[in-house]
């Protein structure tokens, strides 16, 4: 989870930098995939810190939703053990 969070955060920062320089961007599908695969915290923090993708409703809605689901899953699994 930590690795995916760091990856999501780094990808958000890299994509924001590339957007400023008009360089090659990270596909939105990649940002979603990394965030959905236990990178929720990094994706949400990346959106906030870099102020990136905050005007796209699907990022604003789904990135925090991924985080809530991931935290809920971790809590559920930790209580079950």
GROMACS elastic network, one bead per residue, 0.5 to 0.9 nm:
[ bonds ]
;  ai    aj funct       b0    kb
    1     4     6  0.52323   500
    1     5     6  0.60851   500
    1     6     6  0.86204   500
    1    37     6  0.80840   500
    1    38     6  0.51395   500
    1    39     6  0.63500   500
    1    40     6  0.87691   500
    2     5     6  0.50041   500
    2     6     6  0.61320   500
    2     7     6  0.84805   500
    2    38     6  0.80432   500
    2    39     6  0.74709   500
    2    41     6  0.88440   500
    2    42     6  0.84592   500
    3     6     6  0.51816   500
    3     7     6  0.60826   500
    3     8     6  0.86077   500
    3    38     6  0.87279   500
    3    39     6  0.77832   500
    4     8     6  0.60234   500
    4     9     6  0.85014   500
    4    34     6  0.63879   500
    4    35     6  0.72635   500
    4    37     6  0.70283   500
    4    38     6  0.58847   500
    4    40     6  0.82156   500
    4    41     6  0.89911   500
    4    42     6  0.74981   500
    5     8     6  0.51329   500
    5     9     6  0.61500   500
    5    10     6  0.85193   500
    5    34     6  0.80505   500
    5    35     6  0.72358   500
    5    37     6  0.89873   500
    5    38     6  0.67105   500
    5    40     6  0.63690   500
    5    41     6  0.57663   500
    5    43     6  0.68014   500
    6     9     6  0.51184   500
    6    10     6  0.60215   500
    6    11     6  0.84746   500
    6    39     6  0.73489   500
    6    41     6  0.86510   500
    6    42     6  0.57273   500
    6    43     6  0.86038   500
    7    10     6  0.51059   500
    7    11     6  0.59959   500
    7    12     6  0.85487   500
    7    34     6  0.72751   500
    7    35     6  0.86043   500
    7    39     6  0.72742   500
    7    42     6  0.72697   500
    7    43     6  0.86217   500
    8    11     6  0.51256   500
    8    12     6  0.61819   500
    8    13     6  0.86804   500
    8    31     6  0.67054   500
    8    32     6  0.87807   500
    8    34     6  0.58196   500
    8    35     6  0.58092   500
    8    39     6  0.56249   500
    8    40     6  0.77024   500
    8    41     6  0.82452   500
    8    42     6  0.50730   500
    8    43     6  0.50442   500
    8    44     6  0.87002   500
    8    45     6  0.89572   500
    8    46     6  0.72595   500
    9    12     6  0.52283   500
    9    13     6  0.63525   500
    9    14     6  0.86642   500
    9    35     6  0.88913   500
    9    39     6  0.80837   500
    9    41     6  0.81642   500
    9    43     6  0.54040   500
    9    44     6  0.79542   500
    9    45     6  0.66499   500
    9    47     6  0.80834   500
   10    13     6  0.51025   500
   10    14     6  0.60228   500
   10    15     6  0.84720   500
   10    42     6  0.80211   500
   10    43     6  0.88321   500
   10    46     6  0.74712   500
   11    15     6  0.59075   500
   11    16     6  0.84069   500
   11    26     6  0.72863   500
   11    30     6  0.88613   500
   11    31     6  0.70276   500
   11    34     6  0.89099   500
   11    43     6  0.85236   500
   11    46     6  0.81984   500
   12    15     6  0.51871   500
   12    16     6  0.61212   500
   12    17     6  0.86186   500
   12    26     6  0.83816   500
   12    31     6  0.73585   500
   12    42     6  0.85779   500
   12    43     6  0.69925   500
   12    46     6  0.54064   500
   12    47     6  0.68340   500
   12    50     6  0.73036   500
   12    52     6  0.69415   500
   12    53     6  0.85519   500
   13    16     6  0.51500   500
   13    17     6  0.62040   500
   13    18     6  0.86199   500
   13    46     6  0.65225   500
   13    47     6  0.85177   500
   13    49     6  0.84687   500
   13    50     6  0.61289   500
   13    52     6  0.79634   500
   14    17     6  0.51099   500
   14    18     6  0.61346   500
   14    19     6  0.85463   500
   14    25     6  0.82166   500
   14    26     6  0.79286   500
   15    19     6  0.60256   500
   15    20     6  0.86475   500
   15    23     6  0.88204   500
   15    24     6  0.82444   500
   15    25     6  0.55138   500
   15    26     6  0.55827   500
   15    27     6  0.87401   500
   15    52     6  0.83062   500
   16    19     6  0.50227   500
   16    20     6  0.63605   500
   16    21     6  0.87868   500
   16    25     6  0.83374   500
   16    50     6  0.68854   500
   16    51     6  0.82570   500
   16    52     6  0.60892   500
   16    53     6  0.85455   500
   17    20     6  0.52086   500
   17    21     6  0.63867   500
   17    22     6  0.85508   500
   17    23     6  0.82675   500
   17    25     6  0.89359   500
   18    21     6  0.50560   500
   18    22     6  0.57804   500
   18    24     6  0.61459   500
   18    25     6  0.58370   500
   18    26     6  0.83992   500
   19    23     6  0.61995   500
   19    24     6  0.78221   500
   19    25     6  0.66468   500
   20    23     6  0.76778   500
   21    24     6  0.87999   500
   22    25     6  0.81767   500
   25    28     6  0.87928   500
   26    29     6  0.83970   500
   26    30     6  0.67678   500
   26    31     6  0.71769   500
   27    30     6  0.53315   500
   27    31     6  0.66860   500
   27    32     6  0.88884   500
   28    31     6  0.50499   500
   28    32     6  0.61850   500
   28    33     6  0.85344   500
   29    32     6  0.51144   500
   29    33     6  0.60172   500
   29    34     6  0.86464   500
   30    33     6  0.50254   500
   30    34     6  0.61267   500
   30    35     6  0.84081   500
   31    34     6  0.54893   500
   31    35     6  0.61447   500
   31    36     6  0.85126   500
   31    43     6  0.78489   500
   32    35     6  0.51540   500
   32    36     6  0.58783   500
   32    37     6  0.84839   500
   32    43     6  0.85342   500
   32    59     6  0.81433   500
   32    62     6  0.85862   500
   32    63     6  0.77932   500
   33    36     6  0.51044   500
   33    37     6  0.60923   500
   33    39     6  0.86144   500
   34    37     6  0.52109   500
   34    38     6  0.71590   500
   34    39     6  0.57014   500
   34    40     6  0.81912   500
   34    43     6  0.82363   500
   35    38     6  0.60053   500
   35    41     6  0.78835   500
   35    42     6  0.72809   500
   35    43     6  0.55565   500
   35    44     6  0.84977   500
   35    63     6  0.68745   500
   35    66     6  0.71380   500
   35    67     6  0.82545   500
   36    39     6  0.61073   500
   36    40     6  0.63244   500
   36    43     6  0.89457   500
   36    62     6  0.88102   500
   36    63     6  0.77050   500
   36    66     6  0.57586   500
   36    67     6  0.81390   500
   36    70     6  0.84939   500
   37    40     6  0.76850   500
   37    66     6  0.85913   500
   37    70     6  0.87546   500
   38    41     6  0.79583   500
   38    42     6  0.88921   500
   38    66     6  0.78655   500
   38    67     6  0.77264   500
   38    70     6  0.63346   500
   39    42     6  0.54084   500
   39    43     6  0.60705   500
   39    44     6  0.86731   500
   39    66     6  0.82316   500
   39    67     6  0.76729   500
   39    70     6  0.86402   500
   40    43     6  0.51261   500
   40    44     6  0.61521   500
   40    45     6  0.84840   500
   40    63     6  0.61449   500
   40    64     6  0.68904   500
   40    65     6  0.81894   500
   40    66     6  0.54534   500
   40    68     6  0.80352   500
   40    69     6  0.87922   500
   40    70     6  0.71009   500
   40    71     6  0.88477   500
   41    44     6  0.52658   500
   41    45     6  0.60107   500
   41    46     6  0.83277   500
   41    63     6  0.83871   500
   41    64     6  0.80454   500
   41    66     6  0.85690   500
   41    67     6  0.58395   500
   41    70     6  0.89605   500
   42    45     6  0.50924   500
   42    46     6  0.57743   500
   42    47     6  0.84569   500
   43    46     6  0.50219   500
   43    47     6  0.61767   500
   43    48     6  0.86579   500
   43    63     6  0.63979   500
   43    64     6  0.83231   500
   43    67     6  0.84982   500
   44    47     6  0.51738   500
   44    48     6  0.63331   500
   44    49     6  0.86753   500
   44    59     6  0.89533   500
   44    60     6  0.85285   500
   44    63     6  0.59416   500
   44    64     6  0.62209   500
   44    67     6  0.77123   500
   45    48     6  0.50572   500
   45    49     6  0.58876   500
   45    50     6  0.82058   500
   46    49     6  0.52437   500
   46    50     6  0.56783   500
   46    51     6  0.74660   500
   46    52     6  0.72260   500
   47    50     6  0.56409   500
   47    51     6  0.51811   500
   47    53     6  0.62899   500
   47    54     6  0.64324   500
   47    59     6  0.86013   500
   47    60     6  0.85038   500
   47    63     6  0.88679   500
   48    51     6  0.50426   500
   48    52     6  0.70945   500
   48    54     6  0.79234   500
   49    52     6  0.79498   500
   50    53     6  0.89065   500
   51    54     6  0.62822   500
   52    55     6  0.80321   500
   53    56     6  0.55875   500
   53    57     6  0.85772   500
   53    59     6  0.64470   500
   53    60     6  0.76684   500
   54    57     6  0.74254   500
   54    59     6  0.68675   500
   54    60     6  0.60049   500
   55    58     6  0.88901   500
   55    59     6  0.80796   500
   55    60     6  0.75309   500
   56    59     6  0.55397   500
   56    60     6  0.63925   500
   56    61     6  0.87670   500
   57    60     6  0.50262   500
   57    61     6  0.60027   500
   57    62     6  0.83244   500
   58    61     6  0.52029   500
   58    62     6  0.57143   500
   58    63     6  0.79814   500
   59    62     6  0.53325   500
   59    63     6  0.55054   500
   59    64     6  0.82445   500
   60    63     6  0.61138   500
   60    64     6  0.69601   500
   60    65     6  0.88732   500
   61    64     6  0.61837   500
   61    65     6  0.63888   500
   61    66     6  0.89544   500
   62    66     6  0.59659   500
   62    67     6  0.85477   500
   63    66     6  0.51470   500
   63    67     6  0.64076   500
   63    68     6  0.88426   500
   64    68     6  0.62301   500
   64    69     6  0.86388   500
   65    68     6  0.51118   500
   65    69     6  0.61731   500
   65    70     6  0.85267   500
   66    69     6  0.51742   500
   66    70     6  0.60745   500
   66    71     6  0.86031   500
   67    70     6  0.50862   500
   67    71     6  0.60976   500
   67    72     6  0.84131   500
   68    71     6  0.52168   500
   68    72     6  0.59748   500
   68    73     6  0.84818   500
   69    72     6  0.50283   500
   69    73     6  0.60308   500
   69    74     6  0.86123   500
   70    73     6  0.50479   500
   70    74     6  0.62050   500
   70    75     6  0.86162   500
   71    74     6  0.51032   500
   71    75     6  0.61452   500
   71    76     6  0.84903   500
   72    75     6  0.51210   500
   72    76     6  0.59949   500
   72    77     6  0.85201   500
   73    76     6  0.50357   500
   73    77     6  0.60528   500
   73    78     6  0.84612   500
   74    77     6  0.51807   500
   74    78     6  0.60043   500
   74    79     6  0.85516   500
   75    78     6  0.51349   500
   75    79     6  0.61443   500
   75    80     6  0.85614   500
   76    79     6  0.53134   500
   76    80     6  0.62270   500
   76    81     6  0.89530   500
   77    80     6  0.50608   500
   77    81     6  0.64785   500
   78    81     6  0.54798   500
